[in-house]
C-alpha cells in the first residue's frame, strides 16, 4: 500500500476567511451532551468526552485550523450527524470505538475523510459526499482493532491518492445503486471474513506504473447486484490476498479489470482457500488482458448461468475444482482464444443441458479438448484443458478417454495463451515487488 505526500493544496480545499458568523456550541461538552454547529466555524470542533453527539446543521460549515481535523470526537460511543460542510487540512472526521456517523452533507479532507483507524463496532452511513486526498474512509489497523465495522454508502466516496475505503476483519460494506466508491489505490480494501454488497460502482482509477484493484480482500462474501460494477482500470477487479478461508462471489452485474478475479499464487503467501464463483444471467466477468478468472489453489468452483458472460480464460489452479454450465449456449465460451484450465487435482466440468450424444465435434489440444456441442439451440464451442471428469445431462459421467475416442488430430494451444500462461509467474512477482515497495 503506498503512502504518498499529502498536499492539501492539490485538493483545492479553501477555508472561509473573516470572522465566524456562528460556532459549534458549546465548545466543550460532558458525556451525554450535544453540541450544535450553525453558520461558519473556523477552528473546528474537538472534544475528548465519550457518549457525546455533534450535529452540523444544513448550511453550516466547519473549517479546521491549519494542519488539523474538522471534527475530532475520538472517545467511545460518539455520534456525528453532518448535514453541512466539513473542510479539513488533516482528517475530516475522527471517531472512536462505537462511533456513529450519518453524513448527509460534504466532507473534504487533506488526509483521511473519515478516520476510525483501529476502532471497532463503528457504524458509518454516507448519504452525501466524502472527498479525500488519502483514504476516503479509514477503518482498519494492521496492529489490531478495526473489527465489526459497518459502512453503508448511498453517496460518493472518492480518494485522489489512496484507498476509497480501507477496512479490517469482519467488516461489512454496502454500496447502494447509484453510489460510488473510488480510489486511486484500491477502491475498497478489506481483511478476513468481510461482507460486501454492491449495487453501485466500485472503481480503482490508478495510473500506469501503479496499478491497483477494484476490491482487495483476504476472504469473505461479495455480492454484486445487477446494477453493480466492480472495476479496475489497470489491475484486477477483485483480488484475493493470502488466506485459508473460503470466499464466495455472486455476480449479477459487471466485474471487469485487466484480470477479472484473481488470487495470490505466490507459494510464500498464497491464498489456498476455495473461491466459489456464481455468474448470473446477464452478468459479465471480464479480463481484458486475457484471463477472466485466476483462482489458484483451493477447491474452486464456477457456476455460469445461461446468459452469463465470461470474457477471457479461466485458470482453476491446484486441488479439485468444478465448473458447471447451466442452460443453453452458442458461440465460443469465453471469447476468441479462451481456454478453461482445471489445473492439477481431479477436476470436473458439468454440462447440465447437454447430452454426451450432442457432442458435434472434438479436437485434441494440449492436455485437453476443444469441444463443439449442439442441443438444437445453436453450436457451442469450449476449449478445456486439465479436466478429468466430464458430466453431461442426467448425470452421465464420462472420462477423458471417452472424449478422446471421438477426437480428431491434436492441435496446439493458441500461441497467445501459451505466452499468457508463462507470464503468470512474472505477474505474481511484479505484484510481490509492488507490495514490498508499498510496505
NUPA-714886 format. One record per residue (C-alpha): x, y, z. Coordinates in pm, whole numbers, padded with zeros to 5 digits, always signed. Example, Ala and Ser with C-alpha at 12.3 -4.5 7.8 and 13.67 -1.06 7.14 Angstrom:
# NUPA-714886
+01230-00450+00780
+01367-00106+00714
# end
This chain:
# NUPA-714886
+00000+00000+00000
+00150+00326-00097
+00173+00636+00119
+00207+00950-00088
+00293+01300+00024
-00036+01462+00111
-00073+01813-00020
-00390+01987+00079
-00333+02244-00190
-00357+01971-00450
-00715+01910-00347
-00804+02276-00353
-00965+02298-00008
-01041+02658+00088
-01117+02785+00435
-01357+03066+00498
-01193+03397+00581
-01307+03666+00820
-01490+03623+01150
-01723+03330+01209
-02089+03415+01199
-02165+03131+01438
-01983+02847+01606
-02010+02489+01726
-02159+02540+02069
-02091+02473+02340
-01715+02438+02280
-01681+02171+02546
-01947+01919+02647
-01973+01641+02900
-02070+01281+02841
-02430+01253+02726
-02448+01613+02597
-02490+01759+02247
-02311+02034+02054
-02469+02202+01752
-02282+02372+01467
-02451+02653+01273
-02318+02918+01038
-01940+02911+00986
-01694+02770+01240
-01328+02839+01159
-01150+02648+01436
-01306+02301+01409
-01456+02105+01695
-01263+01875+01928
-01381+01708+02247
-01241+01408+02436
-01561+01307+02614
-01737+00977+02548
-02103+00936+02456
-02144+01282+02303
-02334+01398+01994
-02239+01668+01744
-02498+01799+01498
-02379+02004+01199
-02686+02170+01056
-02768+02213+00688
-02596+02525+00556
-02331+02520+00829
-01958+02497+00755
-01690+02369+00991
-01333+02453+00887
-01030+02311+01065
-00743+02523+01183
-00438+02472+00956
-00299+02119+00985
-00584+01986+01198
-00914+01795+01179
-01257+01946+01125
-01436+01725+01383
-01239+01521+01640
-01457+01321+01880
-01250+01005+01914
-01360+00875+02253
-01610+00588+02277
-01970+00587+02154
-01976+00932+01998
-02221+01043+01727
-02183+01290+01440
-02480+01397+01230
-02349+01608+00943
-02583+01793+00709
-02337+02074+00638
-01982+02101+00502
-01662+01996+00679
-01328+02122+00542
-01004+01990+00695
-00633+02018+00630
-00589+01681+00805
-00875+01434+00868
-01230+01543+00806
-01363+01338+01097
-01204+01136+01379
-01413+00891+01580
-01356+00620+01841
-01489+00274+01926
-01864+00258+01876
-01864+00576+01666
-02172+00655+01455
-02166+00888+01156
-02462+00994+00945
-02332+01214+00665
-02592+01393+00455
-02352+01674+00366
-01997+01710+00236
-01663+01615+00392
-01345+01747+00227
-01014+01630+00376
-00645+01678+00307
-00576+01338+00465
-00848+01081+00551
-01210+01175+00501
-01326+00967+00799
-01057+00820+01026
-01155+00548+01272
-00827+00356+01236
-00803+00072+01485
-01155+00136+01616
-01423-00131+01629
-01803-00152+01621
-01824+00162+01409
-02136+00246+01205
-02095+00483+00911
-02380+00595+00686
-02281+00817+00395
-02566+00970+00200
-02356+01267+00092
-02005+01327-00041
-01664+01238+00104
-01363+01375-00087
-01014+01298+00043
-00652+01313-00059
-00566+00990+00127
-00826+00731+00230
-01189+00826+00192
-01280+00606+00489
-01006+00454+00708
-01139+00187+00945
-00853-00064+00959
-00542-00110+01173
-00281-00375+01097
-00180-00370+01465
-00530-00467+01582
-00880-00327+01603
-01090-00227+01307
-01330-00517+01372
-01704-00544+01308
-01730-00207+01138
-02022-00125+00907
-02032+00118+00615
-02345+00193+00413
-02281+00424+00119
-02559+00576-00088
-02348+00876-00193
-01991+00929-00314
-01657+00837-00152
-01356+00940-00362
-00983+00943-00282
-00730+01107-00513
-00417+00923-00388
-00525+00641-00155
-00792+00378-00099
-01153+00479-00134
-01230+00264+00171
-00986+00066+00386
-01142-00177+00633
-01038-00461+00860
-01167-00807+00951
-01538-00880+00988
-01626-00552+00819
-01950-00504+00625
-01967-00266+00329
-02284-00191+00133
-02266+00029-00176
-02614+00121-00300
-02739+00163-00656
-02604+00489-00797
-02339+00518-00525
-01964+00542-00588
-01654+00420-00404
-01344+00521-00598
-00974+00515-00516
-00651+00591-00693
-00517+00296-00490
-00752+00002-00421
-01106+00131-00433
-01207-00099-00145
-00962-00291+00072
-01083-00525+00348
-00947-00812+00557
-01076-01154+00658
-01445-01254+00669
-01565-00934+00504
-01916-00893+00366
-01952-00674+00058
-02279-00597-00118
-02255-00375-00425
-02530-00228-00639
-02333+00083-00741
-01979+00137-00871
-01653+00036-00700
-01362+00152-00914
-00984+00185-00895
-00853+00450-01134
-00476+00436-01074
-00222+00535-01335
+00024+00328-01543
+00314+00213-01329
+00097+00189-01018
-00197-00043-01098
-00440-00124-00817
-00753-00333-00763
-01122-00259-00753
-01165-00478-00443
-00866-00611-00247
-00990-00870+00003
-00847-01151+00215
-01167-01355+00247
-01542-01317+00270
-01854-01274+00062
-01903-01044-00236
-02249-00994-00387
-02254-00777-00698
-02610-00692-00799
-02749-00637-01147
-02664-00265-01134
-02329-00328-00966
-01995-00256-01131
-01662-00365-00980
-01386-00218-01194
-01013-00166-01214
-00867+00047-01488
-00526-00125-01472
-00531-00431-01242
-00770-00694-01107
-01133-00608-01049
-01126-00842-00746
-00801-00959-00586
-00786-01215-00303
-00478-01190-00081
-00331-01459+00145
-00600-01659+00327
-00710-02012+00418
-01079-01912+00449
-01321-01990+00164
-01486-01699-00018
-01788-01651-00242
-01854-01416-00533
-02215-01394-00654
-02223-01173-00963
-02531-01040-01138
-02360-00726-01271
-02018-00639-01414
-01674-00741-01287
-01403-00610-01519
-01030-00544-01499
-00706-00646-01663
-00788-00967-01473
-01147-01019-01365
-01100-01221-01044
-00758-01332-00921
-00599-01481-00609
-00248-01462-00466
-00049-01755-00608
+00298-01692-00463
+00370-02005-00251
+00507-01791+00033
+00177-01606+00076
-00074-01793-00136
-00448-01788-00097
-00511-02163-00055
-00885-02146+00010
-01178-02210-00222
-01322-01933-00435
-01685-02010-00516
-01797-01802-00814
-02153-01772-00945
-02207-01573-01264
-02575-01498-01314
-02782-01447-01628
-02696-01106-01775
-02374-01076-01574
-02018-01033-01704
-01674-01128-01572
-01406-00982-01798
-01028-01000-01803
-00909-00753-02063
-00553-00895-02061
-00687-01244-02140
-00763-01406-01801
-01111-01364-01659
-01050-01590-01356
-00717-01684-01196
-00829-01891-00898
-00510-02060-00775
-00510-02324-00502
-00822-02445-00322
-01130-02640-00427
-01264-02366-00652
-01589-02365-00845
-01750-02163-01122
-02123-02186-01190
-02230-01996-01501
-02596-01945-01582
-02719-01924-01940
-02684-01563-02050
-02391-01506-01816
-02079-01388-01998
-01717-01481-01932
-01466-01283-02139
-01124-01443-02112
-00973-01770-01995
-01020-01931-01654
-00732-02098-01465
-00853-02304-01169
-00511-02400-01029
-00433-02669-00772
-00680-02903-00597
-01014-03050-00706
-01216-02789-00894
-01559-02775-01055
-01714-02582-01342
-02088-02604-01407
-02259-02459-01714
-02635-02414-01677
-02869-02374-01976
-02801-02322-02346
-02500-02153-02507
-02385-02051-02852
-02055-01934-02996
-01715-01964-02827
-01741-01972-02447
-01502-01716-02301
-01448-01545-02635
-01187-01597-02904
-00883-01790-02781
-01022-01857-02432
-00923-02180-02258
-01068-02316-01932
-00795-02498-01744
-00877-02723-01447
-00516-02732-01328
-00388-03009-01102
-00615-03232-00898
-00927-03422-01000
-01141-03163-01176
-01495-03194-01311
-01687-02994-01570
-02066-03031-01595
-02286-02953-01896
-02629-02957-01732
-02833-02917-02053
-02616-03109-02300
-02606-03485-02354
-02293-03677-02445
-02465-03764-02772
-02493-03391-02852
-02118-03353-02894
-02079-03234-03253
-01700-03242-03264
-01386-03298-03057
-01034-03180-03134
-00735-03265-02919
-00538-02972-02778
-00251-02976-02530
-00374-03164-02220
-00736-03139-02327
-01009-03096-02582
-01181-02838-02795
-01547-02939-02785
-01836-02842-03008
-02183-02920-02872
-02529-02868-03020
-02853-02939-02833
-03068-02780-03102
-03016-02422-02985
-02704-02341-03185
-02343-02457-03188
-02147-02407-02866
-01767-02431-02852
-01539-02453-02550
-01168-02533-02501
-01092-02743-02192
-00754-02847-02051
-00667-03026-01728
-01013-03176-01662
-01055-03540-01558
-01433-03578-01538
-01699-03465-01788
-02059-03476-01667
-02347-03444-01913
-02724-03413-01868
-02884-03672-01646
-02558-03720-01456
-02394-03908-01744
-02029-03901-01633
-01750-03961-01882
-01374-03978-01857
-01120-03809-02080
-01075-04136-02270
-01439-04124-02381
-01387-03784-02542
-01050-03883-02683
-01222-04162-02871
-01427-03903-03058
-01134-03674-03128
-00962-03566-03444
-00587-03497-03459
-00424-03287-03189
-00379-02913-03242
-00161-02683-03029
-00287-02422-02787
-00308-02070-02929
+00035-01906-02910
-00110-01609-02725
-00242-01829-02447
+00092-02007-02408
+00262-01670-02365
-00010-01560-02123
+00026-01869-01906
+00405-01838-01899
+00368-01478-01787
+00165-01555-01476
+00479-01614-01269
+00612-01277-01379
+00282-01114-01293
+00291-01261-00942
+00649-01141-00896
+00555-00792-01008
+00268-00780-00759
+00501-00902-00481
+00751-00629-00562
+00474-00373-00560
+00354-00496-00221
+00708-00487-00080
+00760-00132-00202
+00426-00026-00056
+00510-00174+00284
# end
